[in-house]
Amino acid sequence: MPLAPEYEAMFSALAEEPGPKISDLSPAEGREMYRVMRAVNPELSIGAVEDRQIETEVGSIPIRIYRPSTEGPLPIVMNFHGGGWVIGDLDTADSVCRGLSEAASCIVISVDYRLAPEHVYPAAVDDAYAATCWAAANADELGGSGKLAVTGESAGGNLATVVCQKARDENGPRIDFQLLAYPVVDHDLSRPSYDENGEGYLLEKSTMIWFWDHYCPPERRNEPAACPLLAESLADLPPAVVLTAEFDPLRDEGKAYADALAAAGVPAKLICYDGLVHDFLATAAVFQCSRAAFEEAAAELRQGLA
Protein backbone atom coordinates (compact mmCIF):
# COMPACT_ATOMS: atom_id res chain seq x y z
CA MET A 1 0.00 0.00 0.00
CA PRO A 2 1.35 3.51 -0.72
CA LEU A 3 2.32 5.94 2.00
CA ALA A 4 -0.73 7.69 3.48
CA PRO A 5 -1.35 11.04 1.71
CA GLU A 6 -1.02 13.07 4.92
CA TYR A 7 2.44 11.64 5.54
CA GLU A 8 3.33 12.10 1.87
CA ALA A 9 2.47 15.78 2.16
CA MET A 10 4.43 16.13 5.40
CA PHE A 11 7.56 14.53 3.95
CA SER A 12 7.29 16.64 0.79
CA ALA A 13 7.17 19.80 2.90
CA LEU A 14 10.13 18.65 4.97
CA ALA A 15 12.10 17.91 1.80
CA GLU A 16 11.71 21.53 0.70
CA GLU A 17 13.18 22.83 3.96
CA PRO A 18 15.18 19.95 5.43
CA GLY A 19 16.33 20.34 9.00
CA PRO A 20 19.17 18.53 10.75
CA LYS A 21 18.98 14.81 11.43
CA ILE A 22 18.88 13.80 15.07
CA SER A 23 21.94 11.64 14.46
CA ASP A 24 23.91 14.81 13.64
CA LEU A 25 22.93 16.53 16.88
CA SER A 26 24.04 16.36 20.48
CA PRO A 27 21.62 14.65 22.90
CA ALA A 28 20.57 18.05 24.26
CA GLU A 29 19.86 19.36 20.76
CA GLY A 30 17.99 16.16 19.87
CA ARG A 31 15.81 16.52 22.96
CA GLU A 32 14.89 20.08 22.09
CA MET A 33 14.04 19.17 18.49
CA TYR A 34 11.83 16.31 19.69
CA ARG A 35 10.00 18.60 22.12
CA VAL A 36 9.27 21.04 19.31
CA MET A 37 8.02 18.22 17.06
CA ARG A 38 5.65 16.90 19.71
CA ALA A 39 4.40 20.34 20.80
CA VAL A 40 2.13 20.61 17.74
CA ASN A 41 -0.38 18.18 19.27
CA PRO A 42 -3.48 19.82 20.78
CA GLU A 43 -4.15 19.22 24.47
CA LEU A 44 -7.09 16.90 25.14
CA SER A 45 -9.11 17.76 28.23
CA ILE A 46 -9.49 14.77 30.58
CA GLY A 47 -10.52 14.17 34.19
CA ALA A 48 -7.29 15.16 35.97
CA VAL A 49 -3.53 15.33 35.49
CA GLU A 50 -1.08 15.29 38.39
CA ASP A 51 2.71 15.52 38.48
CA ARG A 52 4.36 13.65 41.31
CA GLN A 53 7.82 12.61 42.49
CA ILE A 54 7.99 9.06 43.83
CA GLU A 55 10.68 7.49 46.00
CA THR A 56 11.88 4.04 44.96
CA GLU A 57 14.76 1.71 45.68
CA VAL A 58 16.64 3.19 42.70
CA GLY A 59 15.98 6.81 43.65
CA SER A 60 13.46 9.55 43.04
CA ILE A 61 11.48 9.28 39.78
CA PRO A 62 9.16 11.95 38.32
CA ILE A 63 5.81 10.63 37.09
CA ARG A 64 2.64 12.12 35.66
CA ILE A 65 -0.72 10.57 36.53
CA TYR A 66 -3.63 10.85 34.08
CA ARG A 67 -7.20 10.20 35.16
CA PRO A 68 -10.11 10.01 32.71
CA SER A 69 -13.51 11.56 33.21
CA THR A 70 -14.77 8.04 34.06
CA GLU A 71 -15.34 7.28 37.75
CA GLY A 72 -13.08 4.65 39.37
CA PRO A 73 -11.73 2.28 40.54
CA LEU A 74 -9.91 1.89 37.22
CA PRO A 75 -7.09 -0.17 35.72
CA ILE A 76 -3.59 1.30 35.96
CA VAL A 77 -1.43 1.53 32.83
CA MET A 78 2.28 2.29 33.05
CA ASN A 79 3.51 4.32 30.07
CA PHE A 80 7.13 4.58 29.00
CA HIS A 81 7.77 7.30 26.43
CA GLY A 82 9.64 6.81 23.18
CA GLY A 83 12.81 8.55 22.06
CA GLY A 84 15.52 5.93 21.83
CA TRP A 85 16.29 6.10 25.57
CA VAL A 86 18.04 9.41 24.79
CA ILE A 87 15.30 11.96 24.03
CA GLY A 88 11.70 12.39 25.17
CA ASP A 89 10.08 13.21 28.50
CA LEU A 90 6.70 13.54 30.19
CA ASP A 91 5.69 16.40 27.91
CA THR A 92 6.49 14.59 24.65
CA ALA A 93 4.29 11.69 25.78
CA ASP A 94 1.48 13.89 27.06
CA SER A 95 -0.84 13.71 24.05
CA VAL A 96 -0.71 9.91 23.81
CA CYS A 97 -1.20 9.48 27.56
CA ARG A 98 -4.21 11.79 27.65
CA GLY A 99 -5.78 10.01 24.70
CA LEU A 100 -5.23 6.52 26.07
CA SER A 101 -6.49 7.44 29.54
CA GLU A 102 -9.74 8.87 28.22
CA ALA A 103 -10.38 6.39 25.40
CA ALA A 104 -9.49 3.27 27.40
CA SER A 105 -10.95 4.50 30.73
CA CYS A 106 -7.78 3.87 32.69
CA ILE A 107 -5.32 5.63 34.98
CA VAL A 108 -2.14 6.19 32.97
CA ILE A 109 1.13 6.72 34.84
CA SER A 110 3.82 8.19 32.61
CA VAL A 111 7.37 7.58 33.84
CA ASP A 112 10.17 10.12 33.37
CA TYR A 113 12.96 7.54 33.42
CA ARG A 114 16.62 8.55 33.30
CA LEU A 115 18.04 9.17 29.84
CA ALA A 116 21.28 8.17 28.16
CA PRO A 117 24.09 9.03 27.67
CA GLU A 118 24.08 10.67 31.10
CA HIS A 119 22.56 7.48 32.49
CA VAL A 120 23.36 4.48 30.33
CA TYR A 121 21.72 1.04 30.30
CA PRO A 122 20.26 -0.29 32.54
CA ALA A 123 19.24 2.95 34.29
CA ALA A 124 16.07 3.34 32.20
CA VAL A 125 15.15 -0.29 32.86
CA ASP A 126 15.69 0.15 36.59
CA ASP A 127 13.48 3.24 36.71
CA ALA A 128 10.72 1.68 34.59
CA TYR A 129 10.58 -1.43 36.75
CA ALA A 130 10.82 0.46 40.05
CA ALA A 131 7.98 2.78 39.04
CA THR A 132 5.84 -0.21 38.05
CA CYS A 133 6.48 -1.87 41.41
CA TRP A 134 5.58 1.39 43.16
CA ALA A 135 2.32 1.68 41.24
CA ALA A 136 1.37 -1.91 42.06
CA ALA A 137 2.14 -1.38 45.75
CA ASN A 138 0.13 1.86 45.84
CA ALA A 139 -2.75 0.78 43.61
CA ASP A 140 -5.43 1.30 46.25
CA GLU A 141 -4.29 4.84 47.04
CA LEU A 142 -4.17 5.60 43.31
CA GLY A 143 -7.73 4.36 42.78
CA GLY A 144 -6.71 1.24 40.92
CA SER A 145 -9.07 -1.63 40.24
CA GLY A 146 -6.41 -4.32 40.65
CA LYS A 147 -5.63 -4.57 36.93
CA LEU A 148 -2.19 -3.45 35.71
CA ALA A 149 -0.81 -3.04 32.18
CA VAL A 150 2.29 -1.62 30.55
CA THR A 151 2.60 0.28 27.30
CA GLY A 152 5.20 2.26 25.40
CA GLU A 153 6.22 3.51 22.00
CA SER A 154 9.51 2.51 20.35
CA ALA A 155 12.18 2.53 23.10
CA GLY A 156 9.30 2.81 25.55
CA GLY A 157 7.92 -0.39 24.07
CA ASN A 158 11.32 -1.93 24.74
CA LEU A 159 11.06 -0.93 28.40
CA ALA A 160 7.51 -2.27 28.62
CA THR A 161 8.62 -5.69 27.38
CA VAL A 162 11.57 -5.75 29.75
CA VAL A 163 9.40 -4.77 32.72
CA CYS A 164 7.15 -7.75 31.95
CA GLN A 165 10.13 -10.09 31.79
CA LYS A 166 11.61 -8.74 35.04
CA ALA A 167 8.27 -9.01 36.83
CA ARG A 168 8.07 -12.66 35.77
CA ASP A 169 11.67 -13.48 36.67
CA GLU A 170 11.87 -11.54 39.94
CA ASN A 171 8.46 -12.45 41.37
CA GLY A 172 7.33 -8.89 40.79
CA PRO A 173 3.87 -7.41 40.35
CA ARG A 174 1.28 -9.22 38.27
CA ILE A 175 0.97 -7.51 34.89
CA ASP A 176 -2.23 -8.31 33.03
CA PHE A 177 -1.53 -6.91 29.57
CA GLN A 178 1.12 -5.28 27.39
CA LEU A 179 0.44 -2.88 24.51
CA LEU A 180 3.64 -2.49 22.51
CA ALA A 181 3.72 0.25 19.88
CA TYR A 182 6.48 -0.26 17.28
CA PRO A 183 8.82 -1.57 19.99
CA VAL A 184 12.60 -1.84 19.82
CA VAL A 185 13.30 -5.45 20.79
CA ASP A 186 16.65 -6.23 19.12
CA HIS A 187 19.86 -4.48 18.09
CA ASP A 188 19.97 -6.29 14.73
CA LEU A 189 19.63 -3.61 12.06
CA SER A 190 19.82 -5.99 9.10
CA ARG A 191 16.16 -6.98 8.78
CA PRO A 192 14.38 -6.19 5.48
CA SER A 193 12.35 -3.36 7.03
CA TYR A 194 15.60 -1.52 7.75
CA ASP A 195 16.60 -1.85 4.09
CA GLU A 196 13.16 -0.75 2.88
CA ASN A 197 12.51 2.05 5.37
CA GLY A 198 15.90 3.03 6.75
CA GLU A 199 15.80 6.49 5.19
CA GLY A 200 13.11 9.06 4.53
CA TYR A 201 10.33 7.83 6.86
CA LEU A 202 10.80 9.79 10.09
CA LEU A 203 12.80 7.20 12.06
CA GLU A 204 15.98 6.35 10.18
CA LYS A 205 18.63 3.67 10.51
CA SER A 206 21.25 6.31 11.33
CA THR A 207 19.07 7.51 14.20
CA MET A 208 18.75 4.01 15.63
CA ILE A 209 22.53 3.59 15.49
CA TRP A 210 22.84 6.94 17.33
CA PHE A 211 20.33 5.80 19.96
CA TRP A 212 22.01 2.44 20.55
CA ASP A 213 25.48 3.98 20.74
CA HIS A 214 24.35 6.44 23.41
CA TYR A 215 22.29 3.89 25.36
CA CYS A 216 24.09 0.58 25.58
CA PRO A 217 27.68 -0.56 24.98
CA PRO A 218 28.01 -3.26 22.30
CA GLU A 219 29.19 -5.90 24.77
CA ARG A 220 25.90 -5.69 26.69
CA ARG A 221 23.42 -5.54 23.83
CA ASN A 222 22.71 -9.27 23.86
CA GLU A 223 21.35 -9.06 27.40
CA PRO A 224 17.57 -9.61 27.45
CA ALA A 225 17.06 -6.40 29.43
CA ALA A 226 18.50 -4.54 26.43
CA CYS A 227 17.12 -6.76 23.66
CA PRO A 228 14.06 -8.61 24.98
CA LEU A 229 13.71 -10.68 21.81
CA LEU A 230 16.88 -12.49 22.91
CA ALA A 231 15.43 -13.70 26.22
CA GLU A 232 15.97 -17.40 26.88
CA SER A 233 12.23 -17.85 27.35
CA LEU A 234 9.18 -15.73 26.57
CA ALA A 235 6.76 -18.11 28.27
CA ASP A 236 4.42 -16.94 31.03
CA LEU A 237 4.41 -13.31 29.96
CA PRO A 238 1.24 -11.17 29.85
CA PRO A 239 -0.99 -11.22 26.76
CA ALA A 240 0.28 -8.72 24.22
CA VAL A 241 -0.84 -6.60 21.31
CA VAL A 242 2.03 -5.43 19.12
CA LEU A 243 1.45 -2.48 16.78
CA THR A 244 3.72 -1.92 13.78
CA ALA A 245 3.74 0.33 10.70
CA GLU A 246 4.40 -0.58 7.09
CA PHE A 247 6.95 2.22 6.57
CA ASP A 248 8.92 1.75 9.80
CA PRO A 249 12.41 0.24 10.10
CA LEU A 250 11.23 -1.41 13.35
CA ARG A 251 8.37 -3.24 11.61
CA ASP A 252 10.07 -6.62 11.27
CA GLU A 253 11.44 -6.86 14.81
CA GLY A 254 7.97 -6.06 16.16
CA LYS A 255 6.58 -8.93 14.11
CA ALA A 256 9.41 -11.18 15.28
CA TYR A 257 8.55 -10.43 18.91
CA ALA A 258 4.84 -11.07 18.43
CA ASP A 259 5.65 -14.34 16.65
CA ALA A 260 8.07 -15.38 19.41
CA LEU A 261 5.51 -14.63 22.12
CA ALA A 262 2.91 -16.73 20.31
CA ALA A 263 5.40 -19.57 19.86
CA ALA A 264 6.01 -19.48 23.62
CA GLY A 265 2.29 -19.86 24.31
CA VAL A 266 1.57 -16.21 25.11
CA PRO A 267 -1.62 -14.75 23.60
CA ALA A 268 -0.18 -12.24 21.13
CA LYS A 269 -1.83 -10.19 18.43
CA LEU A 270 0.10 -8.35 15.72
CA ILE A 271 -1.47 -5.38 13.95
CA CYS A 272 0.53 -3.86 11.09
CA TYR A 273 -0.88 -0.59 9.75
CA ASP A 274 -0.47 -0.14 6.01
CA GLY A 275 0.55 3.30 4.82
CA LEU A 276 1.71 4.52 8.24
CA VAL A 277 5.15 5.35 9.62
CA HIS A 278 6.91 5.13 12.97
CA ASP A 279 5.39 7.18 15.79
CA PHE A 280 1.87 7.10 14.34
CA LEU A 281 0.13 7.12 17.73
CA ALA A 282 1.59 10.56 18.39
CA THR A 283 0.17 11.98 15.16
CA ALA A 284 -3.38 10.74 15.78
CA ALA A 285 -4.42 14.12 17.16
CA VAL A 286 -3.51 15.87 13.90
CA PHE A 287 -3.58 13.21 11.14
CA GLN A 288 -6.79 11.45 10.18
CA CYS A 289 -4.82 8.53 8.72
CA SER A 290 -3.48 7.52 12.13
CA ARG A 291 -6.59 8.31 14.18
CA ALA A 292 -8.25 4.96 13.49
CA ALA A 293 -5.06 3.19 14.56
CA PHE A 294 -5.04 5.11 17.85
CA GLU A 295 -8.68 4.27 18.48
CA GLU A 296 -8.00 0.59 17.80
CA ALA A 297 -5.00 0.65 20.15
CA ALA A 298 -7.12 2.16 22.91
CA ALA A 299 -9.84 -0.43 22.30
CA GLU A 300 -7.28 -3.24 22.54
CA LEU A 301 -5.99 -1.78 25.81
CA ARG A 302 -9.48 -1.53 27.24
CA GLN A 303 -10.27 -5.10 26.18
CA GLY A 304 -6.98 -6.41 27.56
CA LEU A 305 -7.85 -4.99 30.97
CA ALA A 306 -11.50 -6.06 31.00
VOGU-3710 file (C-alpha; in Angstrom, 3 decimals, decimal comma):
1> mplapeyeam> 0,000/0,000/0,000  1,353/3,512/-0,720  2,316/5,940/2,000  -0,733/7,691/3,482  -1,352/11,042/1,708  -1,016/13,067/4,920  2,444/11,641/5,538  3,329/12,095/1,869  2,470/15,784/2,162  4,433/16,133/5,399
11> fsalaeepgp> 7,563/14,528/3,951  7,289/16,645/0,793  7,169/19,799/2,904  10,132/18,647/4,971  12,102/17,912/1,802  11,715/21,532/0,702  13,185/22,827/3,959  15,178/19,946/5,434  16,329/20,335/9,003  19,166/18,531/10,749
21> kisdlspaeg> 18,979/14,815/11,429  18,879/13,803/15,069  21,937/11,635/14,462  23,909/14,812/13,635  22,926/16,531/16,880  24,036/16,357/20,482  21,621/14,648/22,898  20,573/18,049/24,264  19,860/19,355/20,763  17,986/16,163/19,874
31> remyrvmrav> 15,814/16,516/22,961  14,885/20,077/22,090  14,044/19,170/18,492  11,828/16,311/19,693  10,001/18,602/22,120  9,273/21,043/19,308  8,016/18,224/17,056  5,649/16,898/19,715  4,403/20,342/20,795  2,126/20,614/17,740
41> npelsigave> -0,377/18,181/19,269  -3,482/19,822/20,780  -4,145/19,218/24,468  -7,090/16,900/25,144  -9,114/17,758/28,231  -9,489/14,768/30,585  -10,518/14,171/34,192  -7,293/15,164/35,973  -3,532/15,328/35,486  -1,083/15,294/38,390
51> drqietevgs> 2,714/15,517/38,480  4,359/13,646/41,311  7,820/12,606/42,494  7,989/9,056/43,831  10,684/7,490/46,000  11,877/4,044/44,959  14,763/1,708/45,676  16,642/3,189/42,695  15,982/6,806/43,652  13,458/9,552/43,038
61> ipiriyrpst> 11,477/9,281/39,784  9,160/11,949/38,321  5,813/10,626/37,094  2,643/12,120/35,656  -0,719/10,575/36,527  -3,626/10,848/34,078  -7,198/10,200/35,163  -10,106/10,007/32,712  -13,510/11,561/33,207  -14,774/8,045/34,062
71> egplpivmnf> -15,337/7,282/37,747  -13,078/4,650/39,365  -11,725/2,285/40,536  -9,911/1,888/37,223  -7,094/-0,171/35,719  -3,594/1,299/35,961  -1,433/1,525/32,833  2,282/2,289/33,049  3,508/4,316/30,070  7,132/4,575/29,001
81> hgggwvigdl> 7,773/7,305/26,433  9,638/6,812/23,182  12,809/8,552/22,057  15,517/5,927/21,828  16,286/6,095/25,571  18,036/9,413/24,789  15,301/11,958/24,030  11,701/12,394/25,172  10,079/13,208/28,502  6,697/13,537/30,193
91> dtadsvcrgl> 5,687/16,397/27,912  6,488/14,592/24,651  4,291/11,685/25,783  1,479/13,894/27,058  -0,843/13,708/24,047  -0,713/9,913/23,808  -1,204/9,482/27,560  -4,212/11,788/27,648  -5,775/10,013/24,697  -5,234/6,516/26,071
101> seaascivis> -6,487/7,439/29,536  -9,741/8,866/28,221  -10,377/6,386/25,401  -9,492/3,269/27,405  -10,948/4,499/30,725  -7,778/3,874/32,694  -5,316/5,629/34,982  -2,141/6,195/32,975  1,126/6,717/34,838  3,818/8,192/32,613
111> vdyrlapehv> 7,369/7,582/33,840  10,167/10,123/33,369  12,958/7,538/33,422  16,617/8,553/33,304  18,039/9,173/29,837  21,275/8,165/28,156  24,088/9,025/27,672  24,077/10,668/31,101  22,557/7,476/32,492  23,363/4,475/30,327
121> ypaavddaya> 21,720/1,040/30,303  20,263/-0,294/32,544  19,243/2,949/34,293  16,073/3,341/32,201  15,148/-0,291/32,856  15,691/0,146/36,594  13,477/3,237/36,706  10,721/1,681/34,593  10,581/-1,429/36,754  10,820/0,462/40,053
131> atcwaaanad> 7,979/2,779/39,036  5,843/-0,211/38,050  6,483/-1,869/41,413  5,585/1,395/43,157  2,319/1,680/41,240  1,372/-1,908/42,058  2,136/-1,379/45,749  0,126/1,855/45,837  -2,748/0,777/43,607  -5,426/1,295/46,250
141> elggsgklav> -4,290/4,843/47,035  -4,168/5,597/43,313  -7,726/4,363/42,784  -6,710/1,236/40,920  -9,070/-1,631/40,244  -6,408/-4,321/40,652  -5,632/-4,568/36,930  -2,192/-3,452/35,707  -0,810/-3,036/32,183  2,294/-1,615/30,551
151> tgesaggnla> 2,603/0,281/27,299  5,196/2,257/25,399  6,224/3,511/22,003  9,507/2,507/20,353  12,178/2,526/23,101  9,299/2,814/25,550  7,924/-0,394/24,068  11,322/-1,934/24,742  11,059/-0,933/28,396  7,506/-2,266/28,618
161> tvvcqkarde> 8,618/-5,690/27,378  11,569/-5,747/29,750  9,403/-4,769/32,720  7,152/-7,749/31,953  10,135/-10,094/31,794  11,608/-8,737/35,044  8,265/-9,010/36,833  8,071/-12,662/35,772  11,674/-13,475/36,665  11,872/-11,543/39,943
171> ngpridfqll> 8,462/-12,446/41,371  7,330/-8,887/40,795  3,868/-7,412/40,346  1,279/-9,224/38,273  0,972/-7,514/34,892  -2,225/-8,307/33,035  -1,529/-6,911/29,574  1,117/-5,277/27,392  0,441/-2,882/24,515  3,637/-2,487/22,512
181> aypvvdhdls> 3,717/0,247/19,882  6,475/-0,259/17,281  8,820/-1,570/19,986  12,601/-1,840/19,820  13,300/-5,449/20,791  16,647/-6,230/19,119  19,857/-4,483/18,086  19,973/-6,292/14,734  19,629/-3,605/12,058  19,817/-5,993/9,097
191> rpsydengeg> 16,160/-6,976/8,783  14,378/-6,186/5,483  12,347/-3,363/7,032  15,597/-1,521/7,748  16,599/-1,852/4,090  13,160/-0,753/2,876  12,507/2,051/5,365  15,899/3,033/6,750  15,801/6,489/5,188  13,108/9,056/4,532
201> yllekstmiw> 10,331/7,833/6,857  10,798/9,791/10,094  12,800/7,197/12,058  15,979/6,347/10,178  18,635/3,669/10,514  21,251/6,305/11,325  19,073/7,510/14,198  18,746/4,010/15,626  22,532/3,595/15,489  22,838/6,936/17,332
211> fwdhycpper> 20,325/5,796/19,957  22,008/2,444/20,553  25,484/3,977/20,737  24,346/6,436/23,411  22,286/3,893/25,357  24,085/0,578/25,584  27,678/-0,563/24,983  28,013/-3,263/22,301  29,193/-5,896/24,765  25,900/-5,686/26,692
221> rnepaacpll> 23,421/-5,536/23,830  22,709/-9,267/23,856  21,351/-9,058/27,401  17,568/-9,606/27,450  17,060/-6,402/29,432  18,496/-4,537/26,434  17,120/-6,762/23,657  14,058/-8,608/24,982  13,707/-10,685/21,810  16,882/-12,492/22,906
231> aesladlppa> 15,433/-13,700/26,219  15,968/-17,400/26,877  12,226/-17,850/27,354  9,178/-15,734/26,570  6,757/-18,115/28,268  4,423/-16,943/31,027  4,407/-13,308/29,961  1,245/-11,170/29,846  -0,989/-11,219/26,765  0,281/-8,719/24,219
241> vvltaefdpl> -0,842/-6,598/21,314  2,031/-5,425/19,116  1,453/-2,476/16,781  3,719/-1,918/13,777  3,736/0,332/10,704  4,401/-0,583/7,089  6,948/2,221/6,566  8,917/1,751/9,797  12,409/0,241/10,100  11,232/-1,412/13,347
251> rdegkayada> 8,367/-3,240/11,608  10,069/-6,620/11,267  11,438/-6,862/14,806  7,974/-6,057/16,157  6,579/-8,927/14,112  9,410/-11,180/15,283  8,552/-10,430/18,906  4,844/-11,068/18,428  5,649/-14,339/16,655  8,066/-15,376/19,408
261> laaagvpakl> 5,505/-14,627/22,118  2,906/-16,727/20,315  5,399/-19,571/19,856  6,012/-19,483/23,621  2,295/-19,858/24,306  1,566/-16,215/25,113  -1,623/-14,754/23,597  -0,176/-12,244/21,129  -1,829/-10,187/18,428  0,104/-8,347/15,724
271> icydglvhdf> -1,474/-5,377/13,950  0,531/-3,859/11,092  -0,880/-0,592/9,749  -0,466/-0,142/6,012  0,547/3,303/4,824  1,709/4,518/8,243  5,150/5,353/9,619  6,911/5,125/12,968  5,389/7,178/15,792  1,873/7,095/14,336
281> lataavfqcs> 0,130/7,122/17,726  1,592/10,561/18,390  0,170/11,978/15,159  -3,381/10,742/15,782  -4,421/14,121/17,156  -3,507/15,866/13,899  -3,584/13,208/11,136  -6,795/11,451/10,179  -4,824/8,526/8,723  -3,480/7,522/12,133
291> raafeeaaae> -6,587/8,309/14,184  -8,247/4,963/13,492  -5,056/3,190/14,564  -5,041/5,106/17,851  -8,682/4,271/18,481  -7,997/0,595/17,798  -4,995/0,649/20,146  -7,123/2,164/22,910  -9,840/-0,432/22,303  -7,276/-3,242/22,536
301> lrqgla> -5,992/-1,782/25,806  -9,482/-1,531/27,239  -10,272/-5,099/26,183  -6,976/-6,406/27,555  -7,847/-4,987/30,970  -11,495/-6,065/31,002
//
